[in-house]
């Protein structure tokens, strides 16, 4: 649980976690209940859903970085003066 809080704190600026938190907590409760009952099928489904969420978050981060790179690309000077100093 501490790892989840650490990751959530790191992603806080990127994603409004207060919108996603209830769904994640619900899935964690379902996972714990499946683990206690020994239902392997439910455990695998819950873990698959967690992987889907993590892939979606990673995709969002990659998209944001790509958009930022394209936005900043126009500001980078193409001709660097000799000696490497900028004007």
Rosetta blueprint (number, residue, H / E / L):
1 X L
2 X H
3 X H
4 X H
5 X H
6 X H
7 X H
8 X H
9 X H
10 X H
11 X H
12 X L
13 X L
14 X L
15 X L
16 X L
17 X H
18 X H
19 X H
20 X H
21 X H
22 X H
23 X H
24 X H
25 X H
26 X H
27 X H
28 X H
29 X H
30 X H
31 X H
32 X H
33 X H
34 X H
35 X H
36 X H
37 X H
38 X L
39 X L
40 X H
41 X H
42 X H
43 X H
44 X H
45 X H
46 X H
47 X H
48 X H
49 X H
50 X H
51 X H
52 X H
53 X H
54 X H
55 X H
56 X H
57 X H
58 X H
59 X H
60 X H
61 X H
62 X H
63 X H
64 X H
65 X H
66 X H
67 X H
68 X H
69 X H
70 X H
71 X H
72 X H
73 X H
74 X L
75 X L
76 X L
77 X L
78 X L
79 X L
80 X L
81 X L
82 X L
83 X L
84 X L
85 X L
86 X L
87 X L
